[in-house]
Amino acid sequence: MVIDERSSFIMNSQTILFIELVSVFIGISLFLWLLVQILLQRKLLGKYLAKHKEFNKDDNVFDKVERFLPSVASNDADSIERKFYSAGLYESKYAHLYMPVKYLTAAIGSGIIYLLLGKDSSMTTQVALMCIWLVVCISIPDAILSSRKKALEEKLSGQLPYLLDLLAMCVHTGMTIESSLSYLAKEMQGFDKDLAHMIARTNDRANIVGLEPALDELYVRVPTNEMRSFVMTLKQSLHYGSSIYEILNTLAADIRSVRLLSLEEKVGKLAAKMSVPLILFIMIPVVILIAAPGVMRMMTGVY
């Protein structure tokens, strides 16, 4: 009976291993087929472009690899570039390699786990470790980019009152909004590179499409309440021609007041948040230390 159970267990493990190998083979085949199809499309596109314009012969190896390497597992390379840009990584030349590198790292790590563990551990342990590694490789980079994006938005919102003060002073001296943005983009490089890049980007877009669309794009990149107030103030001044000096000073003061109130609110919530670890790590151990001797005496008396 024991031999039959062992043989059935071996048969089941061999069946599971065979199914996993077949699944891996099918996945690799689909991956290679997709890679070949994309390479053929790139080759046809390269032949078409070669008829009209020759490739630059001075390109280095990385540029050639970048031109012909497909963006595997990425349906929209522009969205990945926007993620990198929103996270403060403005030079995202190789952003389209983000998804291939991420999934390739996940596959290589899963293979290393399988080779290292081998027959020393069960199939369940191997699958569990591989799943954990896949989750880490796929979710952690996106979480890092998301946290960098939120931190950058918070940083820009915090520096916005200083920008409003400087912009108000430039306008008060007789400069236009466009010339003020162009001047501040150069002068604020030593103060805050992210804020200077934001102003320079807005100024460049304003020279191409106009100031109002550039301000709308600015709010799309930094969707915070402070930035919305700043954009609406400038657009209102452009529409109605109202004096913007007093408005910018008032807006800067209001933003500082709102951020101070939010900070006071966080400080007020700190006491309630600290009560949970206080109860878990101080009150409960104290109660156990006080009640433990009496409980032990009662137990010794019973037994």
MARTORZA-624129 format. One record per residue (C-alpha): residue in one letter; y, z negated, x negated. Coordinates in steps of 0.001 Angstrom, whole numbers, padded with zeros to 6 digits, always signed. Example, Ala and Ser with C-alpha at 12.3 -4.5 7.8 and 13.67 -1.06 7.14 Angstrom:
BEGIN
A-004500-007800-012300 S-001060-007140-013670 
% end
This chain:
BEGIN
M+000000+000000+000000 V+002355-000848-002846 I+001496+002443-004556 D+002298+004371-001379 E+005688+002643-001099 R+006471+003409-004740 S+005482+007056-004332 S+007590+007403-001171 F+010541+005783-002970 I+010138+008219-005897 M+009924+011136-003458 N+013083+009995-001670 S+015014+009587-004941 Q+013860+013004-006132 T+014923+014542-002804 I+018353+012923-003031 L+018723+014107-006636 F+017706+017641-005639 I+020244+017678-002792 E+022988+016432-005109 L+022159+019055-007729 V+022191+021794-005084 S+025551+020557-003794 V+026983+020515-007326 F+025651+024037-007945 I+027187+025324-004705 G+030505+023648-005520 I+030600+025100-009046 S+029677+028541-007700 L+032496+028434-005147 F+034895+027231-007823 L+033950+030067-010183 W+034157+032619-007369 L+037643+031406-006466 L+038644+031494-010126 V+037407+035091-010523 Q+039225+036193-007372 I+042506+034672-008513 L+042119+036166-011992 L+041500+039618-010482 Q+044614+039263-008348 R+046639+038226-011395 K+045258+041175-013339 L+046215+043643-010618 L+049654+042067-010368 G+050046+042273-014145 K+049169+045984-014113 Y+051713+046576-011381 L+054427+044694-013257 A+053548+046464-016506 K+054528+049780-014945 H+058058+048563-014349 K+058667+046015-017071 E+056781+045191-020248 F+055909+041633-021022 N+057859+039922-023747 K+055939+040280-026988 D+057573+037211-028473 D+055884+034868-025990 N+053810+032150-027553 V+050222+031290-026702 F+051201+028673-024115 D+053372+031132-022198 K+050551+033686-022128 V+048062+031099-020934 E+050547+029872-018338 R+051120+033409-017022 F+047451+034186-016401 L+046123+030714-015565 P+045721+030334-011796 S+046927+027305-009929 V+043484+026124-008875 A+043194+023686-005967 S+046908+024022-005273 N+047957+025971-002236 D+051666+025420-002787 A+052935+025120-006351 D+056526+024774-005108 S+055697+021525-003330 I+054272+020103-006569 E+057428+021116-008423 R+059489+019399-005732 K+057390+016262-006185 F+058056+016261-009916 Y+061751+016961-009370 S+062058+014176-006792 A+060355+011802-009231 G+062991+012489-011897 L+060904+014932-013977 Y+063372+017799-013969 E+061682+019913-016669 S+058535+020729-014673 K+057536+023971-016360 Y+053844+023144-016248 A+053895+021410-012875 H+051478+023980-011432 L+048803+022612-013806 Y+048996+019199-012119 M+046294+019783-009536 P+043816+021582-011860 V+044151+018898-014533 K+043731+016137-011973 Y+040544+017535-010457 L+039194+018571-013851 T+039683+015014-015111 A+037869+013705-012048 A+034936+016060-012636 I+034697+015292-016361 G+034878+011546-015723 S+032124+011769-013106 G+029929+013660-015573 I+030556+011082-018291 I+029642+008268-015883 Y+026417+010050-014986 L+025508+010623-018648 L+026358+007088-019785 L+024488+005308-017026 G+021542+007692-016959 K+018327+006089-015810 D+019473+002539-016544 S+021082+002129-013123 S+020291+003162-009588 M+021609+006248-007856 T+023705+004087-005522 T+025551+002523-008451 Q+026241+005894-010018 V+027517+007368-006755 A+029704+004301-006147 L+031248+004480-009626 M+031815+008218-009285 C+033507+007728-005917 I+035749+005022-007379 W+036654+007292-010298 L+037408+010202-007947 V+039652+008025-005805 V+041482+006759-008900 C+041989+010253-010361 I+043146+011769-007074 S+045285+008988-005602 I+046814+007190-008601 P+048917+010144-009910 D+050335+010791-006436 A+051065+007088-006019 I+052892+007055-009380 L+055006+010056-008378 S+055773+008484-005016 S+056825+005196-006598 R+059025+007037-009115 K+060622+008960-006255 K+061437+005785-004335 A+062766+004103-007464 L+064982+007099-008234 E+066345+007197-004678 E+067097+003489-004836 K+068769+003906-008213 L+070970+006793-007054 S+071933+004906-003914 G+072888+001895-006015 Q+075053+003984-008360 L+076723+005890-005525 P+079700+003474-005105 Y+080728+004067-008723 L+080585+007803-008092 L+082741+007380-004982 D+085347+005398-006923 L+085530+008009-009677 L+085611+010857-007163 A+088426+009144-005269 M+090427+008763-008485 C+089923+012437-009338 V+091016+013513-005858 H+094003+011157-006027 T+095202+012873-009212 G+095282+016233-007425 M+091878+017706-008245 T+089783+019416-005599 I+086337+018190-004623 E+084625+021062-006445 S+086583+020510-009652 S+086025+016764-009376 L+082263+017237-009140 S+082307+019608-012111 Y+084320+017109-014169 L+082175+014113-013231 A+078951+016005-013982 K+080037+016206-017621 E+081611+012784-017956 M+078764+010798-016408 Q+076093+011943-018855 G+076521+008753-020851 F+076624+006553-017750 D+073606+007745-015785 K+071680+010928-016573 D+070011+011089-013159 L+073303+010751-011318 A+074919+013303-013648 H+072057+015732-013030 M+072419+015259-009274 I+076147+016012-009430 A+075612+019015-011703 R+072917+020399-009398 T+075162+019957-006372 N+078069+021603-008183 D+075939+024578-009238 R+074623+025042-005703 A+078169+024743-004351 N+079279+027595-006603 I+076461+029769-005238 V+076060+028950-001539 G+079123+026832-000781 L+079844+023125-000709 E+078495+022315+002762 P+074989+023793+002195 A+074947+022140-001234 L+075689+018769+000363 D+072933+019334+002923 E+070487+020070+000101 L+071659+016918-001661 Y+070797+014820+001377 V+067372+016497+001591 R+066672+015527-002026 V+067958+011952-001610 P+067406+010989+002058 T+069024+007546+002088 N+071610+006007+004385 E+074185+005780+001612 M+073765+009434+000720 R+074009+010428+004370 S+077336+008585+004676 F+078615+010280+001535 V+077584+013741+002726 M+079026+013246+006212 T+082307+011991+004747 L+082759+015026+002523 K+081783+017436+005314 Q+084208+015792+007698 S+086984+016138+005144 L+086150+019825+004687 H+086113+020459+008443 Y+089278+018611+009456 G+091234+018563+006198 S+091788+014817+006366 S+092827+012741+003378 I+089700+011738+001499 Y+091072+009218-000989 E+091205+006244+001378 I+087959+007291+003038 L+086068+007338-000270 N+087412+003922-001261 T+086475+002494+002128 L+083022+004062+001972 A+082392+002640-001505 A+083379-000840-000314 D+081170-000509+002775 I+078156+000582+000714 R+078605-002390-001607 S+078845-004733+001380 V+075718-003287+002986 R+073713-003562-000228 L+074911-007139-000697 L+073814-007986+002846 S+070411-006384+002253 L+070038-008414-000954 E+070921-011616+000914 E+068365-010709+003562 K+065660-010286+000916 V+066598-013659-000598 G+066376-015240+002860 K+062882-013820+003380 L+061741-015144+000023 A+061235-018683+001345 A+058908-017475+004099 K+056970-015305+001638 M+056565-018179-000816 S+055065-020413+001866 V+051801-018424+001871 P+050917-018932-001843 L+052238-022498-001534 I+049692-023264+001180 L+046838-021380-000491 F+047202-022604-004059 I+048817-026049-003681 M+048289-027571-000245 I+044616-026662+000183 P+043556-027879-003326 V+045464-031131-002751 V+043691-031680+000563 I+040331-030976-001077 L+041035-033410-003928 I+042027-036144-001477 A+039135-035625+000942 A+036394-034873-001621 P+035653-038525-002691 G+035247-039742+000900 V+033034-036805+001819 M+030857-037381-001267 R+030436-041113-000427 M+029475-040225+003140 M+026906-037713+001896 T+025384-040213-000541 G+025193-042800+002262 V+023407-040377+004566 Y+020842-039293+002002 
% end
